[in-house]
Amino acid sequence: MAATDVLKPDHAASRRHFIFTDEHEQLRESIRAFVLKELRPHAEEWEENTFDDWVFKRMGELGLLGLSFPEEYGGQGGDYFCNLVLGEEIVHSDCGGLAMGIAVHTDMATPPILAFGTEEQKQAYLVPSIKGEKISCLGITEPDAGSDVSAIKTRAVRDGDEWVINGSKTYITNGHRADFIVLVTKTDPDAGYDGFTLFIVDMDLPGVIREEKLRKLGMHASDTALLAFQDVRVPATAVLGEVGKGFYHIMWELQGERMIGAAGAVASAQALFDKTLRYANERQAFGRPIGKFQVTRHKFADMATKIEAARQLVYTTAWRYANGEYPVREISMAKLYASRIACEVADECLQIHGGAGYMKEYGIERVWRDLRLNRIGAGTDEIMLDVIGRSYGL
Amino acid sequence: LIPEPPFTEAHEAFRARVREFVLEELRPNAEEWEAAGWFPNEVFLDLAARGWLGLKYGGDWVADAVLAEELARCGSGGVAAGIGAHINIATPPIFSFGTSEQRSRWLEPALRGEKIGALAITEPDAGSDVASIRTRAEPVDGGWLVSGAKTFITNGVRADFYVTAVRTGPPAHGHGGLSFLVLERGAGVRAGALRKLGWRASDTAELAFDEVFVPREHLLGELDRGFYLIMANFQWERLVMALGAVGAMRRTLERAVAELGGRGQATRHRIADLATRAAAGTALTYHALRRYLDGGDAIREVTMAKLATQRANFECQDECLRLIGPDPELERAVRDARLGPIGGGTDEIMREILGRSLT
């Protein structure tokens, strides 16, 4: 190596992680193009009225709702990393509620059907979900049971060939628009963690009541429901997976939920960073772009470092997850770290924007509000810390 | 578990061997060496006998990365720093830019552990700002007369040769007039050990050069082009520092997990928090390592990896000391880790490099 071979900085060079191939990059480009052309223009409108159901239909037509599902059910047969690509690119809709609604469908409610469902259930629910003809939601949280999943009270009682369900669920994303819910119930109150069972419940059954839409800090484009189940009768074939194994099934589901949440958080932070960098390089103060002030420059350096660390943690963990490992500790770390840095980045970006960041016009405050959910949903920061700490035997 | 690239099963087996050596041959001496402010030169011979002083020159850079991580288990930042300075900053410029004569004069005995190297860049008035180096090389018949001062030079007292950044061009040329000369211990070279917060087993020195004659054949690379050589070497140095921090955090967290059971939720969460930050720094460091090994420009990744790991390591050691309680090794670890955000380019310099590339 001679001195002339010494490399100069090249910040535009391709820096792809080893989990991604050219095919993933093509997928990324096509999703980005779709998102910018067909979704992004509606972001402001959907923020007022929640996003339209046609998005599912359209994404189903494009094959985006079953990227890693087997072809025999209408999926694309891709690997897990395709889901990450979707989770990252949909962020460019600038519509956090939309990204969440889609992720609930693709990475939370439907994967348990593929993993634990019968062939009949796959045909009846998975196939139309992948087409975007049926919309799904997932029912875990209750008014009196959030982080403490084992405290849920929604009861399913066997009655002949049927089960009768009573209880309520809250903070249910897609809860108003959904055609069916993957529902966590207690079937044996005396069996501890072995007393839970999952059901697939059609939302048009008698006794399923959709209460008022919940108003919230952010994620306004998403419909978030409080649901009541009053003597809802479902056939025995509505059981998803094994009776008594619901707790373990849902703990498995949460891993995918946390992975995709983490990927989305990093992508959101990156998008906000890029937008704020453009602003800082244009916005003039004291005779120069604010990006030329050293303190601003260092803010960007710190943010870029945090985002990159989070991204690498997510990718490396996703690689382990896709290898068939069950890296609960690492997934919890990725979810925790990505959610935290996303909120930190959002706050710093708002600060760099100053008054403009506080105004709705620039869209910064919206992302700031939307991202705050990441530290709460799918397991709070504190639950992540507990899971991580316990994984070490502490 | 499948090892994360670029590490392979073979590297994990190598890691086990290095760990055994570090725990059995180095760690038991840590306190004695710390008190002495010195570790014996035989350590270099021991490492050389195993072939570990020139792993990357045999083509296995990943093994060098493993060594850097595992040296963090020796319980003495000063020992790890002395070995690391020889392996990772003093010999690479000779390997990369030296002629075959230069390699046989310094690199080969260095790999045999018979000659110890140091890299001499920092000066009393030129730290982060490398371009303001003042150590002067006056051209004379057959070479140069070098005069000036260097400071914070790891291995500075024991070194047989110093890869030294000197000014060969006019001061007005800034980074344009710097060259790398190899100075040997001898007439006109004075070295004095510095007392410091941590890294106490390392003979960190200030050097004075008084009209040291350096033959023309001791010029590394091109005249007046030394700045680029210095910058090229920084990437590996910073990457190794990130790896060292990763290894140090892993070591101390393993101990925390083993000793802090049953302390309650606040401790559990604190350790989980530190472990998460360590995991993020590790993921970023391995990404930078892969990128570096791929041969692409890795400046951004390496800079981020160093920034993400050094302060994190210090805070990790500091918190674990607080949680585990008084303990010489942990106290040393805290003092040693504090150099991380300073050495090899401060955190502020890392932010400047990254920030300037963005805005």
Contacts between the chains, C-beta under 8 A, distances in Angstrom:
chain1	res1	chain2	res2	distance
A	1	B	96	4.9
A	1	B	97	7.1
A	1	B	232	7.9
A	2	B	97	7.4
A	2	B	221	7.4
A	2	B	222	7.9
A	3	B	97	6.9
A	3	B	221	5.0
A	3	B	222	5.2
A	3	B	225	4.7
A	3	B	228	5.2
A	3	B	229	6.1
A	6	B	228	4.5
A	6	B	229	7.1
A	6	B	231	6.9
A	6	B	232	4.4
A	7	B	232	7.6
A	7	B	296	7.9
A	7	B	297	4.5
A	7	B	299	7.6
A	8	B	297	7.3
A	9	B	297	6.1
A	9	B	299	4.7
A	9	B	300	7.1
A	9	B	357	6.1
A	10	B	296	7.8
A	10	B	297	4.4
A	11	B	300	5.9
A	11	B	357	5.2
A	13	B	296	5.7
A	13	B	297	5.8
A	15	B	291	6.7
A	15	B	296	7.9
A	15	B	300	7.9
A	15	B	301	7.3
A	17	B	287	7.1
A	18	B	5	5.9
A	18	B	290	6.9
A	277	B	358	6.1
A	277	B	359	7.0
A	280	B	359	6.2
A	281	B	359	6.0
A	289	B	359	7.4
A	291	B	358	7.6
A	291	B	359	3.4
A	292	B	359	6.3
A	294	B	352	7.8
A	294	B	355	7.5
A	296	B	355	7.9
A	296	B	359	6.9
A	297	B	351	7.2
A	297	B	352	7.2
A	297	B	355	3.1
A	297	B	356	6.6
A	297	B	358	7.2
A	297	B	359	5.1
A	298	B	348	7.4
A	298	B	351	4.2
A	298	B	352	7.5
A	298	B	355	5.4
A	300	B	354	7.3
A	300	B	355	5.5
A	300	B	358	4.9
A	300	B	359	6.1
A	301	B	307	7.2
A	301	B	350	7.1
A	301	B	351	3.9
A	301	B	352	7.6
A	301	B	353	7.8
A	301	B	354	3.6
A	301	B	355	4.2
A	301	B	358	7.3
A	302	B	307	7.7
A	302	B	351	6.6
A	304	B	304	6.8
A	304	B	354	5.8
A	304	B	358	6.7
A	305	B	284	7.7
A	305	B	304	4.4
A	305	B	307	5.0
A	305	B	308	5.2
A	305	B	354	6.9
A	306	B	308	7.7
A	308	B	284	5.8
A	308	B	287	7.6
A	308	B	301	7.4
A	308	B	304	5.2
A	308	B	308	7.9
A	309	B	280	4.1
A	309	B	281	6.3
A	309	B	283	6.5
A	309	B	284	4.2
A	309	B	304	7.3
A	309	B	308	5.0
A	310	B	280	6.3
A	312	B	280	7.4
A	312	B	283	3.8
A	312	B	284	4.8
A	312	B	286	7.4
A	312	B	287	4.4
A	313	B	279	6.0
A	313	B	280	4.7
A	313	B	283	4.2
A	313	B	284	7.7
A	315	B	283	7.5
A	316	B	4	6.1
A	316	B	283	4.7
A	316	B	286	7.3
A	319	B	4	7.6
A	320	B	1	7.7
A	320	B	2	7.9
A	323	B	2	6.1
A	325	B	1	6.8
A	330	B	279	6.9
A	333	B	275	7.1
A	333	B	276	4.4
A	333	B	279	4.9
A	333	B	280	7.4
A	336	B	276	5.5
A	337	B	276	5.3
A	337	B	277	7.4
A	337	B	279	7.5
A	337	B	280	4.9
A	382	B	269	7.2
A	384	B	272	7.6
A	385	B	268	7.3
A	385	B	269	4.1
A	385	B	272	4.3
A	385	B	273	6.2
A	385	B	276	8.0
A	386	B	265	7.3
A	386	B	268	6.8
A	386	B	269	6.9
A	386	B	272	7.4
A	387	B	272	8.0
A	388	B	272	3.7
A	388	B	275	6.3
A	388	B	276	6.4
A	389	B	265	7.9
A	389	B	268	3.3
A	389	B	269	5.9
A	389	B	271	5.9
A	389	B	272	4.0
A	390	B	268	7.0
A	392	B	257	4.4
A	392	B	271	6.7
A	392	B	272	7.7
A	392	B	275	7.3
A	393	B	257	6.7
A	393	B	261	6.0
A	394	B	257	6.4
A	394	B	260	6.2
A	394	B	261	6.0
A	394	B	263	7.3
A	394	B	267	6.8
A	394	B	268	4.2
A	394	B	271	5.8
A	394	B	272	7.7
